[in-house]
Amino acid sequence: MLDVHGFVNTTNACNLFVVRKGEVWTSTGDYCMNGITRGKVIDLCLANGIPVFQRNFTLVDTYSADVVFLTGTFGAQTPVGIIDGRRIGDGQMTERLRGLYKGLVSA
């Protein structure tokens, strides 16, 4: 979903992240629910030297992303394969974050 300024923010129940050139982006949180899983993914990035930014980005930015994934309580980190009929790349970052998150919740 887009916020009131047209930036990508969230879905109806999950937070959205994009990965571009090794950087993880998520919205600023101004117009979305600041989910617990979202926060944990941000914390995991910071703790593991993964550049993470809370910033505004457009739908066009998602089309050229290396990876797009959703975070949520039930889905943890769920990759997104297609946005508006455009295939989104897949990469190692989602799997890396899934592994780090699994280690966090299994401890």
N, CA, C and O atoms as CSV, one atom per row, in Angstrom:
chain,resi,resn,atom,element,x,y,z
A,1,MET,N,N,0.837,-1.169,0.000
A,1,MET,CA,C,0.000,0.000,0.000
A,1,MET,C,C,0.885,1.236,0.000
A,1,MET,O,O,2.010,1.221,0.500
A,2,LEU,N,N,0.361,2.278,-0.559
A,2,LEU,CA,C,1.086,3.534,-0.601
A,2,LEU,C,C,0.594,4.454,0.508
A,2,LEU,O,O,-0.583,4.433,0.870
A,3,ASP,N,N,1.506,5.262,1.044
A,3,ASP,CA,C,1.094,6.216,2.069
A,3,ASP,C,C,0.474,7.452,1.408
A,3,ASP,O,O,0.307,7.487,0.189
A,4,VAL,N,N,0.140,8.440,2.194
A,4,VAL,CA,C,-0.545,9.622,1.671
A,4,VAL,C,C,0.318,10.441,0.709
A,4,VAL,O,O,-0.199,11.292,-0.015
A,5,HIS,N,N,1.622,10.189,0.698
A,5,HIS,CA,C,2.542,10.900,-0.194
A,5,HIS,C,C,2.940,10.064,-1.416
A,5,HIS,O,O,3.730,10.506,-2.251
A,6,GLY,N,N,2.378,8.840,-1.509
A,6,GLY,CA,C,2.667,7.970,-2.647
A,6,GLY,C,C,3.866,7.063,-2.470
A,6,GLY,O,O,4.308,6.436,-3.433
A,7,PHE,N,N,4.403,6.976,-1.259
A,7,PHE,CA,C,5.528,6.090,-1.005
A,7,PHE,C,C,5.040,4.722,-0.548
A,7,PHE,O,O,3.986,4.610,0.079
A,8,VAL,N,N,5.809,3.683,-0.862
A,8,VAL,CA,C,5.465,2.325,-0.436
A,8,VAL,C,C,5.608,2.254,1.071
A,8,VAL,O,O,6.584,2.743,1.640
A,9,ASN,N,N,4.621,1.639,1.711
A,9,ASN,CA,C,4.641,1.609,3.157
A,9,ASN,C,C,4.443,0.226,3.744
A,9,ASN,O,O,5.302,-0.261,4.479
A,10,THR,N,N,3.350,-0.401,3.441
A,10,THR,CA,C,2.996,-1.634,4.130
A,10,THR,C,C,1.965,-2.380,3.299
A,10,THR,O,O,1.474,-1.860,2.297
A,11,THR,N,N,1.643,-3.574,3.706
A,11,THR,CA,C,0.489,-4.274,3.144
A,11,THR,C,C,-0.601,-4.206,4.209
A,11,THR,O,O,-0.469,-3.477,5.192
A,12,ASN,N,N,-1.657,-4.950,4.018
A,12,ASN,CA,C,-2.739,-4.885,5.005
A,12,ASN,C,C,-2.357,-5.533,6.333
A,12,ASN,O,O,-2.989,-5.249,7.350
A,13,ALA,N,N,-1.331,-6.403,6.351
A,13,ALA,CA,C,-0.964,-7.070,7.597
A,13,ALA,C,C,0.535,-7.271,7.766
A,13,ALA,O,O,0.961,-7.873,8.751
A,14,CYS,N,N,1.341,-6.786,6.839
A,14,CYS,CA,C,2.784,-7.028,6.872
A,14,CYS,C,C,3.540,-5.749,6.527
A,14,CYS,O,O,2.978,-4.814,5.957
A,15,ASN,N,N,4.811,-5.725,6.877
A,15,ASN,CA,C,5.692,-4.635,6.481
A,15,ASN,C,C,6.523,-5.075,5.294
A,15,ASN,O,O,6.861,-6.252,5.167
A,16,LEU,N,N,6.856,-4.126,4.416
A,16,LEU,CA,C,7.565,-4.437,3.192
A,16,LEU,C,C,9.001,-3.929,3.253
A,16,LEU,O,O,9.270,-2.832,3.742
A,17,PHE,N,N,9.907,-4.745,2.750
A,17,PHE,CA,C,11.325,-4.404,2.667
A,17,PHE,C,C,11.784,-4.608,1.231
A,17,PHE,O,O,11.268,-5.476,0.526
A,18,VAL,N,N,12.748,-3.811,0.799
A,18,VAL,CA,C,13.425,-4.045,-0.469
A,18,VAL,C,C,14.914,-4.144,-0.185
A,18,VAL,O,O,15.430,-3.565,0.771
A,19,VAL,N,N,15.589,-4.899,-1.049
A,19,VAL,CA,C,17.043,-5.000,-0.978
A,19,VAL,C,C,17.579,-4.544,-2.322
A,19,VAL,O,O,17.186,-5.054,-3.371
A,20,ARG,N,N,18.478,-3.580,-2.276
A,20,ARG,CA,C,19.127,-3.052,-3.486
A,20,ARG,C,C,20.610,-2.914,-3.196
A,20,ARG,O,O,21.019,-2.209,-2.273
A,21,LYS,N,N,21.401,-3.597,-3.999
A,21,LYS,CA,C,22.870,-3.507,-3.884
A,21,LYS,C,C,23.349,-3.758,-2.462
A,21,LYS,O,O,24.229,-3.057,-1.962
A,22,GLY,N,N,22.768,-4.755,-1.818
A,22,GLY,CA,C,23.186,-5.132,-0.475
A,22,GLY,C,C,22.613,-4.302,0.647
A,22,GLY,O,O,22.872,-4.592,1.815
A,23,GLU,N,N,21.840,-3.273,0.330
A,23,GLU,CA,C,21.199,-2.451,1.343
A,23,GLU,C,C,19.751,-2.885,1.529
A,23,GLU,O,O,19.047,-3.170,0.561
A,24,VAL,N,N,19.323,-2.932,2.766
A,24,VAL,CA,C,17.944,-3.274,3.097
A,24,VAL,C,C,17.204,-1.980,3.404
A,24,VAL,O,O,17.636,-1.186,4.240
A,25,TRP,N,N,16.076,-1.776,2.711
A,25,TRP,CA,C,15.260,-0.582,2.924
A,25,TRP,C,C,13.893,-0.993,3.439
A,25,TRP,O,O,13.334,-2.003,3.011
A,26,THR,N,N,13.370,-0.218,4.345
A,26,THR,CA,C,11.975,-0.322,4.753
A,26,THR,C,C,11.467,1.097,4.959
A,26,THR,O,O,12.255,2.037,5.060
A,27,SER,N,N,10.181,1.245,5.019
A,27,SER,CA,C,9.619,2.597,5.130
A,27,SER,C,C,10.026,3.258,6.442
A,27,SER,O,O,10.551,2.610,7.348
A,28,THR,N,N,9.779,4.537,6.520
A,28,THR,CA,C,10.126,5.293,7.725
A,28,THR,C,C,9.283,4.882,8.930
A,28,THR,O,O,9.668,5.125,10.074
A,29,GLY,N,N,8.162,4.273,8.676
A,29,GLY,CA,C,7.274,3.893,9.769
A,29,GLY,C,C,6.275,4.974,10.129
A,29,GLY,O,O,5.483,4.809,11.057
A,30,ASP,N,N,6.308,6.078,9.400
A,30,ASP,CA,C,5.389,7.174,9.712
A,30,ASP,C,C,3.930,6.819,9.442
A,30,ASP,O,O,3.036,7.274,10.155
A,31,TYR,N,N,3.690,6.008,8.416
A,31,TYR,CA,C,2.318,5.688,8.025
A,31,TYR,C,C,2.076,4.185,7.999
A,31,TYR,O,O,1.273,3.701,7.202
A,32,CYS,N,N,2.751,3.458,8.846
A,32,CYS,CA,C,2.523,2.009,8.871
A,32,CYS,C,C,2.601,1.509,10.296
A,32,CYS,O,O,3.050,2.205,11.207
A,33,MET,N,N,2.150,0.287,10.456
A,33,MET,CA,C,2.296,-0.343,11.752
A,33,MET,C,C,3.776,-0.698,11.896
A,33,MET,O,O,4.386,-1.244,10.976
A,34,ASN,N,N,4.322,-0.394,13.014
A,34,ASN,CA,C,5.724,-0.714,13.270
A,34,ASN,C,C,5.782,-2.082,13.939
A,34,ASN,O,O,5.958,-2.198,15.152
A,35,GLY,N,N,5.629,-3.115,13.113
A,35,GLY,CA,C,5.510,-4.479,13.604
A,35,GLY,C,C,6.729,-4.964,14.364
A,35,GLY,O,O,7.844,-4.483,14.163
A,36,ILE,N,N,6.495,-5.915,15.229
A,36,ILE,CA,C,7.567,-6.510,16.032
A,36,ILE,C,C,8.571,-7.211,15.118
A,36,ILE,O,O,9.778,-7.055,15.299
A,37,THR,N,N,8.092,-7.977,14.143
A,37,THR,CA,C,8.999,-8.676,13.235
A,37,THR,C,C,9.799,-7.670,12.417
A,37,THR,O,O,10.993,-7.873,12.193
A,38,ARG,N,N,9.174,-6.604,11.973
A,38,ARG,CA,C,9.881,-5.533,11.261
A,38,ARG,C,C,11.031,-5.016,12.113
A,38,ARG,O,O,12.160,-4.902,11.636
A,39,GLY,N,N,10.748,-4.708,13.354
A,39,GLY,CA,C,11.775,-4.201,14.265
A,39,GLY,C,C,12.902,-5.183,14.488
A,39,GLY,O,O,14.069,-4.797,14.553
A,40,LYS,N,N,12.554,-6.457,14.604
A,40,LYS,CA,C,13.576,-7.485,14.819
A,40,LYS,C,C,14.468,-7.637,13.594
A,40,LYS,O,O,15.673,-7.851,13.732
A,41,VAL,N,N,13.896,-7.531,12.398
A,41,VAL,CA,C,14.704,-7.612,11.182
A,41,VAL,C,C,15.657,-6.418,11.115
A,41,VAL,O,O,16.823,-6.578,10.755
A,42,ILE,N,N,15.175,-5.239,11.455
A,42,ILE,CA,C,16.047,-4.059,11.494
A,42,ILE,C,C,17.176,-4.281,12.499
A,42,ILE,O,O,18.338,-4.010,12.196
A,43,ASP,N,N,16.843,-4.770,13.685
A,43,ASP,CA,C,17.851,-5.044,14.713
A,43,ASP,C,C,18.871,-6.075,14.234
A,43,ASP,O,O,20.070,-5.911,14.459
A,44,LEU,N,N,18.401,-7.138,13.573
A,44,LEU,CA,C,19.302,-8.173,13.060
A,44,LEU,C,C,20.250,-7.609,12.010
A,44,LEU,O,O,21.432,-7.953,11.988
A,45,CYS,N,N,19.742,-6.755,11.150
A,45,CYS,CA,C,20.605,-6.117,10.148
A,45,CYS,C,C,21.696,-5.306,10.843
A,45,CYS,O,O,22.876,-5.441,10.520
A,46,LEU,N,N,21.304,-4.473,11.784
A,46,LEU,CA,C,22.272,-3.640,12.488
A,46,LEU,C,C,23.318,-4.480,13.216
A,46,LEU,O,O,24.505,-4.156,13.189
A,47,ALA,N,N,22.884,-5.550,13.862
A,47,ALA,CA,C,23.791,-6.396,14.638
A,47,ALA,C,C,24.727,-7.228,13.764
A,47,ALA,O,O,25.755,-7.710,14.238
A,48,ASN,N,N,24.374,-7.396,12.494
A,48,ASN,CA,C,25.162,-8.266,11.621
A,48,ASN,C,C,25.820,-7.517,10.458
A,48,ASN,O,O,26.208,-8.121,9.458
A,49,GLY,N,N,25.939,-6.218,10.601
A,49,GLY,CA,C,26.653,-5.430,9.615
A,49,GLY,C,C,25.970,-5.314,8.263
A,49,GLY,O,O,26.622,-5.053,7.252
A,50,ILE,N,N,24.663,-5.507,8.244
A,50,ILE,CA,C,23.894,-5.375,7.005
A,50,ILE,C,C,23.354,-3.945,6.964
A,50,ILE,O,O,22.610,-3.550,7.862
A,51,PRO,N,N,23.710,-3.164,5.946
A,51,PRO,CA,C,23.202,-1.794,5.884
A,51,PRO,C,C,21.672,-1.791,5.796
A,51,PRO,O,O,21.094,-2.422,4.911
A,52,VAL,N,N,21.035,-1.086,6.707
A,52,VAL,CA,C,19.577,-1.016,6.728
A,52,VAL,C,C,19.164,0.432,6.880
A,52,VAL,O,O,19.740,1.176,7.675
A,53,PHE,N,N,18.158,0.826,6.109
A,53,PHE,CA,C,17.709,2.207,6.097
A,53,PHE,C,C,16.190,2.253,6.196
A,53,PHE,O,O,15.486,1.508,5.514
A,54,GLN,N,N,15.701,3.136,7.051
A,54,GLN,CA,C,14.280,3.444,7.095
A,54,GLN,C,C,14.126,4.717,6.279
A,54,GLN,O,O,14.523,5.799,6.711
A,55,ARG,N,N,13.550,4.574,5.105
A,55,ARG,CA,C,13.466,5.690,4.178
A,55,ARG,C,C,12.232,5.559,3.312
A,55,ARG,O,O,11.647,4.481,3.201
A,56,ASN,N,N,11.848,6.644,2.711
A,56,ASN,CA,C,10.747,6.613,1.760
A,56,ASN,C,C,11.265,6.093,0.420
A,56,ASN,O,O,12.348,6.471,-0.027
A,57,PHE,N,N,10.482,5.226,-0.209
A,57,PHE,CA,C,10.822,4.758,-1.553
A,57,PHE,C,C,9.538,4.545,-2.330
A,57,PHE,O,O,8.470,4.326,-1.759
A,58,THR,N,N,9.669,4.613,-3.648
A,58,THR,CA,C,8.499,4.552,-4.519
A,58,THR,C,C,8.249,3.136,-5.018
A,58,THR,O,O,9.088,2.247,-4.878
A,59,LEU,N,N,7.093,2.958,-5.592
A,59,LEU,CA,C,6.761,1.683,-6.210
A,59,LEU,C,C,7.750,1.364,-7.334
A,59,LEU,O,O,8.113,0.205,-7.531
A,60,VAL,N,N,8.180,2.381,-8.061
A,60,VAL,CA,C,9.170,2.175,-9.127
A,60,VAL,C,C,10.474,1.617,-8.547
A,60,VAL,O,O,11.131,0.796,-9.188
A,61,ASP,N,N,10.852,2.052,-7.348
A,61,ASP,CA,C,12.050,1.503,-6.696
A,61,ASP,C,C,11.922,0.001,-6.449
A,61,ASP,O,O,12.916,-0.724,-6.493
A,62,THR,N,N,10.711,-0.460,-6.193
A,62,THR,CA,C,10.532,-1.895,-5.940
A,62,THR,C,C,10.709,-2.720,-7.210
A,62,THR,O,O,11.144,-3.870,-7.149
A,63,TYR,N,N,10.374,-2.137,-8.362
A,63,TYR,CA,C,10.454,-2.884,-9.623
A,63,TYR,C,C,11.880,-3.309,-9.954
A,63,TYR,O,O,12.091,-4.355,-10.567
A,64,SER,N,N,12.852,-2.505,-9.554
A,64,SER,CA,C,14.239,-2.824,-9.875
A,64,SER,C,C,15.018,-3.361,-8.676
A,64,SER,O,O,16.247,-3.423,-8.705
A,65,ALA,N,N,14.308,-3.741,-7.638
A,65,ALA,CA,C,14.968,-4.264,-6.440
A,65,ALA,C,C,15.582,-5.623,-6.716
A,65,ALA,O,O,15.104,-6.377,-7.564
A,66,ASP,N,N,16.642,-5.923,-5.992
A,66,ASP,CA,C,17.241,-7.253,-6.052
A,66,ASP,C,C,16.330,-8.263,-5.364
A,66,ASP,O,O,16.181,-9.400,-5.812
A,67,VAL,N,N,15.729,-7.825,-4.271
A,67,VAL,CA,C,14.841,-8.672,-3.472
A,67,VAL,C,C,13.767,-7.784,-2.867
A,67,VAL,O,O,14.034,-6.640,-2.500
A,68,VAL,N,N,12.556,-8.307,-2.765
A,68,VAL,CA,C,11.488,-7.677,-1.990
A,68,VAL,C,C,10.930,-8.762,-1.074
A,68,VAL,O,O,10.686,-9.887,-1.511
A,69,PHE,N,N,10.731,-8.421,0.193
A,69,PHE,CA,C,10.128,-9.387,1.107
A,69,PHE,C,C,9.233,-8.681,2.102
A,69,PHE,O,O,9.355,-7.481,2.347
A,70,LEU,N,N,8.336,-9.460,2.665
A,70,LEU,CA,C,7.398,-8.982,3.675
A,70,LEU,C,C,7.786,-9.562,5.021
A,70,LEU,O,O,8.327,-10.665,5.091
A,71,THR,N,N,7.517,-8.835,6.076
A,71,THR,CA,C,7.688,-9.379,7.417
A,71,THR,C,C,6.359,-9.366,8.135
A,71,THR,O,O,5.542,-8.463,7.950
A,72,GLY,N,N,6.153,-10.373,8.949
A,72,GLY,CA,C,4.937,-10.470,9.733
A,72,GLY,C,C,5.051,-11.613,10.714
A,72,GLY,O,O,5.928,-12.468,10.589
A,73,THR,N,N,4.178,-11.626,11.677
A,73,THR,CA,C,4.221,-12.635,12.729
A,73,THR,C,C,4.139,-14.050,12.173
A,73,THR,O,O,4.923,-14.910,12.574
A,74,PHE,N,N,3.215,-14.309,11.267
A,74,PHE,CA,C,3.033,-15.669,10.773
A,74,PHE,C,C,3.996,-16.033,9.664
A,74,PHE,O,O,4.409,-17.189,9.565
A,75,GLY,N,N,4.364,-15.077,8.825
A,75,GLY,CA,C,5.201,-15.378,7.670
A,75,GLY,C,C,6.673,-15.126,7.864
A,75,GLY,O,O,7.474,-15.460,6.991
A,76,ALA,N,N,7.055,-14.538,8.997
A,76,ALA,CA,C,8.447,-14.172,9.273
A,76,ALA,C,C,8.970,-13.291,8.136
A,76,ALA,O,O,8.643,-12.106,8.080
A,77,GLN,N,N,9.773,-13.849,7.234
A,77,GLN,CA,C,10.274,-13.109,6.083
A,77,GLN,C,C,9.834,-13.864,4.828
A,77,GLN,O,O,10.359,-14.935,4.526
A,78,THR,N,N,8.881,-13.308,4.111
A,78,THR,CA,C,8.294,-13.969,2.945
A,78,THR,C,C,8.703,-13.219,1.682
A,78,THR,O,O,8.395,-12.036,1.536
A,79,PRO,N,N,9.403,-13.908,0.758
A,79,PRO,CA,C,9.814,-13.234,-0.472
A,79,PRO,C,C,8.626,-12.874,-1.355
A,79,PRO,O,O,7.611,-13.571,-1.368
A,80,VAL,N,N,8.766,-11.776,-2.093
A,80,VAL,CA,C,7.767,-11.330,-3.064
A,80,VAL,C,C,8.368,-11.567,-4.444
A,80,VAL,O,O,9.471,-11.100,-4.726
A,81,GLY,N,N,7.659,-12.281,-5.299
A,81,GLY,CA,C,8.188,-12.621,-6.613
A,81,GLY,C,C,7.736,-11.716,-7.739
A,81,GLY,O,O,8.458,-11.529,-8.719
A,82,ILE,N,N,6.537,-11.150,-7.605
A,82,ILE,CA,C,5.978,-10.326,-8.681
A,82,ILE,C,C,5.258,-9.125,-8.075
A,82,ILE,O,O,4.496,-9.262,-7.118
A,83,ILE,N,N,5.509,-7.945,-8.645
A,83,ILE,CA,C,4.786,-6.732,-8.264
A,83,ILE,C,C,4.276,-6.101,-9.551
A,83,ILE,O,O,5.052,-5.813,-10.462
A,84,ASP,N,N,2.977,-5.891,-9.618
A,84,ASP,CA,C,2.349,-5.281,-10.806
A,84,ASP,C,C,2.759,-5.995,-12.092
A,84,ASP,O,O,3.000,-5.356,-13.116
A,85,GLY,N,N,2.835,-7.303,-12.032
A,85,GLY,CA,C,3.177,-8.092,-13.212
A,85,GLY,C,C,4.657,-8.112,-13.548
A,85,GLY,O,O,5.054,-8.729,-14.536
A,86,ARG,N,N,5.472,-7.458,-12.755
A,86,ARG,CA,C,6.917,-7.426,-12.991
A,86,ARG,C,C,7.601,-8.416,-12.060
A,86,ARG,O,O,7.366,-8.409,-10.852
A,87,ARG,N,N,8.444,-9.261,-12.626
A,87,ARG,CA,C,9.181,-10.235,-11.817
A,87,ARG,C,C,10.275,-9.515,-11.037
A,87,ARG,O,O,11.036,-8.721,-11.590
A,88,ILE,N,N,10.334,-9.806,-9.756
A,88,ILE,CA,C,11.332,-9.226,-8.868
A,88,ILE,C,C,12.430,-10.257,-8.676
A,88,ILE,O,O,12.160,-11.450,-8.540
A,89,GLY,N,N,13.659,-9.792,-8.666
A,89,GLY,CA,C,14.786,-10.702,-8.473
A,89,GLY,C,C,14.718,-11.393,-7.124
A,89,GLY,O,O,14.032,-10.943,-6.207
A,90,ASP,N,N,15.427,-12.472,-7.027
A,90,ASP,CA,C,15.546,-13.123,-5.724
A,90,ASP,C,C,17.024,-13.241,-5.402
A,90,ASP,O,O,17.864,-13.286,-6.300
A,91,GLY,N,N,17.323,-13.289,-4.158
A,91,GLY,CA,C,18.724,-13.292,-3.775
A,91,GLY,C,C,18.941,-13.933,-2.430
A,91,GLY,O,O,18.033,-14.511,-1.832
A,92,GLN,N,N,20.158,-13.817,-1.975
A,92,GLN,CA,C,20.585,-14.454,-0.742
A,92,GLN,C,C,20.130,-13.712,0.515
A,92,GLN,O,O,20.078,-14.304,1.593
A,93,MET,N,N,19.805,-12.436,0.390
A,93,MET,CA,C,19.524,-11.651,1.591
A,93,MET,C,C,18.317,-12.181,2.356
A,93,MET,O,O,18.352,-12.244,3.585
A,94,THR,N,N,17.263,-12.560,1.664
A,94,THR,CA,C,16.091,-13.077,2.381
A,94,THR,C,C,16.453,-14.339,3.147
A,94,THR,O,O,16.056,-14.504,4.301
A,95,GLU,N,N,17.207,-15.231,2.508
A,95,GLU,CA,C,17.605,-16.469,3.185
A,95,GLU,C,C,18.521,-16.176,4.368
A,95,GLU,O,O,18.402,-16.808,5.418
A,96,ARG,N,N,19.430,-15.224,4.204
A,96,ARG,CA,C,20.324,-14.861,5.312
A,96,ARG,C,C,19.514,-14.327,6.483
A,96,ARG,O,O,19.722,-14.734,7.627
A,97,LEU,N,N,18.588,-13.412,6.196
A,97,LEU,CA,C,17.774,-12.842,7.270
A,97,LEU,C,C,16.862,-13.885,7.893
A,97,LEU,O,O,16.626,-13.864,9.101
A,98,ARG,N,N,16.349,-14.795,7.080
A,98,ARG,CA,C,15.525,-15.881,7.634
A,98,ARG,C,C,16.337,-16.711,8.629
A,98,ARG,O,O,15.852,-17.053,9.707
A,99,GLY,N,N,17.576,-17.028,8.252
A,99,GLY,CA,C,18.438,-17.805,9.145
A,99,GLY,C,C,18.737,-17.067,10.434
A,99,GLY,O,O,18.680,-17.658,11.513
A,100,LEU,N,N,19.056,-15.785,10.339
A,100,LEU,CA,C,19.320,-14.989,11.532
A,100,LEU,C,C,18.082,-14.889,12.418
A,100,LEU,O,O,18.174,-14.974,13.642
A,101,TYR,N,N,16.916,-14.705,11.780
A,101,TYR,CA,C,15.674,-14.594,12.544
A,101,TYR,C,C,15.328,-15.920,13.219
A,101,TYR,O,O,14.886,-15.944,14.368
A,102,LYS,N,N,15.530,-17.009,12.505
A,102,LYS,CA,C,15.264,-18.336,13.089
A,102,LYS,C,C,16.146,-18.565,14.309
A,102,LYS,O,O,15.691,-19.100,15.319
A,103,GLY,N,N,17.405,-18.158,14.211
A,103,GLY,CA,C,18.300,-18.270,15.361
A,103,GLY,C,C,17.841,-17.427,16.535
A,103,GLY,O,O,17.985,-17.830,17.689
A,104,LEU,N,N,17.290,-16.260,16.245
A,104,LEU,CA,C,16.798,-15.369,17.286
A,104,LEU,C,C,15.603,-15.957,18.011
A,104,LEU,O,O,15.559,-15.946,19.241
A,105,VAL,N,N,14.632,-16.471,17.269
A,105,VAL,CA,C,13.409,-16.964,17.900
A,105,VAL,C,C,13.555,-18.379,18.454
A,105,VAL,O,O,12.720,-18.829,19.239
A,106,SER,N,N,14.608,-19.077,18.050
A,106,SER,CA,C,14.833,-20.431,18.547
A,106,SER,C,C,15.619,-20.422,19.849
A,106,SER,O,O,15.660,-21.425,20.561
A,107,ALA,N,N,16.244,-19.291,20.159
A,107,ALA,CA,C,17.104,-19.213,21.345
A,107,ALA,C,C,16.308,-19.182,22.622
A,107,ALA,O,O,16.884,-19.117,23.708
